[in-house]
Amino acid sequence: MLLGVIYLLLPNINHLGDSYGYGASVKYGVDLFQPHHLLYTWINYLSYNCICRFVSIDALRFMQALNAVGAICCLFVLRKIVLIQTGDLNKANWLSIFVGCSFGVMRFAVEAEVYIFPIFFSLLSSILFVKYVVEKQSSYLPFLSGIMATLSCLFHQIHLFWGIGVLS
């Protein structure tokens, strides 16, 4: 997907202060559990340390690349949700391109900020619930949907409201 290439090859160079804070936390292994996004820095720290065994890379650049991959995954899950709901492949493709080109997605796909991963887990929660409701698949899907909604809340607490919306 062209958007994925753009996200990966054109990372942001005008970082916000939060990005520098997250990058320093990941690089030096400090303040890994922050209250309103409990898992974000910790997961990045674990991933960064695994990758650093093989490749020398800056923590901030690594986090940007991870967010770019996360944004690509978000667009694929969104596309699948639209495809399940409408059955129209053309509509699903155009909507995912439209969303992928939106300022919010592009801004945080190329930055070391926290927002992409909670959206990914919220979308996973949504697709599992949609599969349960629309396709009448197995009864464990609402449970898995709840787990994904919980993970999204652990990445950023504001996603509690997404979970409430999905499960209500």
N, C-alpha and C positions, 0 to 999 in steps of 0.2 A: 504494500500500500504506500502510495506516494507521501501521504501525510506522515507515516512512520519514519520515512527517510528524512523528511524535513525536520521532524522532532529530534531525531538522533544527530543529524549533521549540523543543525543550527541551534545549539544551546544558547540560552540567555547569558549575556556577559554583564548585565546590569542587575546584580543580585540585591535582594532586599536584606535587611539586617537579620531577619529570621533565618534566611538561607545560610548566612555565614555562621549563625549560632548552631544550626543543625549540622552543618558541615564540620564544625569544630568538635561538636559532641561525638560525631561518628569517627572522626580522625583520632581523637585522643581518648575515646571511651569514657567520657564524663557526661553526667546528666542524661542518661539514656532513657529514663522513664519520666516523661513530662506529663503533668496532670491532665490536660485536655486532649492530648494525643499520645496516649500511653505507649503504643507499639511502634510508632513510625521510626523514631531514632534507633530503637533497639534492633528492629529488623534490618534497617540500613547498616547498622554497625556489624551485625552478623554477616550479612551479604558482602560488605566491603572487606571484612577480614578474610573471608573465603577467597575472594577474587584477588586480593593483594598477595596471596601466596604464589600466584602465577604471573600477575601483571602489575606493574607499577602504575598507579593511577591516582589522581587527586580525588579526595573524598567528595568534594563538591561536584566535580564532573561525573563521578560515578553515580551520585544521587540523581543528577539530571538525566543520565542515561536510563537509570532504573525508572524514573518517572515517565520518560518517553515510552518505554516498553509498557508501563502500566496504562498510559493513555491509549496506546494502540489496542491493548486488551479491552479497555473500556469501550472503544468503538466497535470492536467485534461483538462484544456481548450486547451492546445497544442494537446493533444490526440484527442480531439473532432474536431479540425481543420483538422488534418491529416485524420481522419476518414471521414469527409465531402469531402475532396479533393480526396482521393483515394478509399474510400469504403473498405479498407483492414484493418480489426481489428488487425491482427498480426503485420502489419507494424506500425500502430498507437501505439500499446503497446510497441514494441521494441524501437521506436523512443523516446517515452516519458521516458522510462527507460534510454536510452542512454543520453538524455539531462539531466535528473535528476541526473545522475552520473557524469556529467561534472564538472570540477573544479569550473567554475563560479557560477553555480546554487548551488552546495554544499557549496561553500565558503560563499555565502550571505544568504543562507537559515538558516545557523546556527549562524549568526552574527547579530548584531543590526545596520545594515546599511540600506541605503535608497533604494537599487536597486530592490528588489523583487516586491514591490507594483506597481511601474510604469510599470514593465514588465507585471504584471497581468492585469492592465487596458489596456495596449497596445494589449495584446492577446485578451481581450474581444472586443476591437475595431475591431481587425482583424476578429474574428469569426462572429461578427455581419455583417461586410461587406461581408465576404465570403458567409454567409447565404443569403444575399440579391442578390449577383451576381450569385451564383451557384444554389440555390434552389428557386430563384425568389419569396422569401417571401415578406411580406408587405413593403410598401414604407417608413415606418418610421425607418427602420433599418439603413440607412445611417445617419440619424439624431442621433440615439442612438450611432452609431459607432463614430461619431464626438464628442459626449459627453464623451465617454470613452477615446478617444484620448486626449481630453482636460484634463480630470482627470489625465491621465498619465503624461501629461506635468506639471500639478500642483504638482505632487509628485516629479518629476525630470525633469528639463527643456530640457534635451537632447532628451527626447521622442517627442519633436516637430518634429524631423526628421522621427520618426516612423509614426506619424500622417500624415505627408506629403506623405510618401510612401504608406500608406494605401488608402488615399483619392485621390491620383493622378491617 
